[in-house]
Amino acid sequence: MYAWVIYDIRKNRTRSRVAKRCKFYGLARVQKSVFLGKLKGKWVKALHAELSNAINQRTDRLFVVPMNDENFSRVLQTGTPPALPDMVNDSKLRFLQ
């Protein structure tokens, strides 16, 4: 399963902490506030719980969007490389199984 993490966080420190946790879980940065990677369902829930506790519920916004392989194959991308499948399948990334 793929997981997208999308956030809008006010404080730099909190934003940095969330980005570091996304990287720890093996997600790749797609844009400044968007991460993507492969995770098992239990890790998606764990990541969501951890990030939810890290943000300010009143001022910040966080989305963790699970997506199956079939729907991910339908994602359309335009613009600069690397393509999303190449990013996600990068051997440097650590995916939690």
C-alpha positions as CSV (number, residue, x, y, z in Angstrom):
1,M,0.0,0.0,0.0
2,Y,1.2,3.5,-0.7
3,A,0.8,6.4,1.7
4,W,0.7,10.1,1.0
5,V,1.4,12.5,3.9
6,I,0.3,16.0,3.2
7,Y,0.5,18.8,5.8
8,D,0.2,22.5,6.4
9,I,2.1,23.3,9.6
10,R,2.8,26.8,11.0
11,K,5.9,26.3,13.2
12,N,9.2,25.5,11.6
13,R,10.2,23.2,14.4
14,T,7.1,21.1,14.2
15,R,7.3,21.0,10.4
16,S,10.9,19.8,10.6
17,R,9.9,17.1,13.2
18,V,7.1,15.8,10.9
19,A,9.4,15.7,7.9
20,K,12.0,13.8,9.9
21,R,9.4,11.2,11.0
22,C,8.2,10.8,7.4
23,K,11.8,10.1,6.3
24,F,12.2,7.7,9.2
25,Y,9.2,5.7,8.0
26,G,10.9,5.6,4.6
27,L,8.7,8.1,2.8
28,A,10.2,10.3,0.0
29,R,9.6,14.0,-0.3
30,V,7.5,14.7,-3.3
31,Q,7.0,18.5,-2.6
32,K,7.9,20.7,0.4
33,S,4.9,19.5,2.4
34,V,4.1,16.2,0.7
35,F,5.7,12.8,1.3
36,L,5.0,9.4,-0.4
37,G,6.1,5.8,0.2
38,K,5.1,2.2,0.6
39,L,3.8,1.1,4.1
40,K,1.8,-1.7,5.5
41,G,-1.6,-0.8,6.9
42,K,-0.4,-1.0,10.5
43,W,2.4,1.4,9.8
44,V,0.1,3.9,8.1
45,K,-2.0,4.0,11.3
46,A,1.1,4.2,13.5
47,L,2.5,7.1,11.4
48,H,-0.8,8.9,11.5
49,A,-1.0,8.6,15.3
50,E,2.5,9.8,15.8
51,L,2.2,12.8,13.4
52,S,-1.2,13.7,14.9
53,N,0.4,13.9,18.3
54,A,3.2,16.1,17.0
55,I,1.1,18.9,15.4
56,N,-1.0,21.6,16.9
57,Q,-4.6,20.5,16.3
58,R,-5.9,24.1,16.3
59,T,-3.6,25.6,13.8
60,D,-2.1,22.8,11.7
61,R,-3.5,20.4,9.2
62,L,-2.4,16.8,8.3
63,F,-3.6,14.2,5.8
64,V,-2.4,10.7,5.7
65,V,-3.9,9.1,2.5
66,P,-3.5,5.4,2.0
67,M,-3.7,4.2,-1.6
68,N,-3.7,0.7,-3.1
69,D,-1.4,-0.3,-6.0
70,E,-4.2,-0.1,-8.5
71,N,-5.1,3.5,-7.7
72,F,-1.5,4.5,-7.4
73,S,-0.9,3.3,-11.0
74,R,-3.6,5.8,-12.1
75,V,-1.8,8.9,-10.6
76,L,-1.0,11.4,-13.3
77,Q,2.2,13.4,-13.1
78,T,3.5,16.3,-15.1
79,G,6.7,18.2,-14.6
80,T,10.2,17.6,-13.5
81,P,11.6,14.1,-12.9
82,P,11.9,11.8,-11.1
83,A,8.6,10.1,-11.8
84,L,6.7,9.0,-8.8
85,P,7.2,5.3,-9.3
86,D,10.9,5.8,-9.6
87,M,11.0,7.8,-6.4
88,V,9.0,5.2,-4.5
89,N,11.1,2.3,-5.8
90,D,14.4,4.0,-5.0
91,S,16.6,1.5,-3.2
92,K,17.8,4.1,-0.7
93,L,14.4,4.4,0.8
94,R,13.5,2.2,3.7
95,F,9.9,0.8,3.5
96,L,8.4,-0.7,6.6
97,Q,6.7,-4.0,5.9
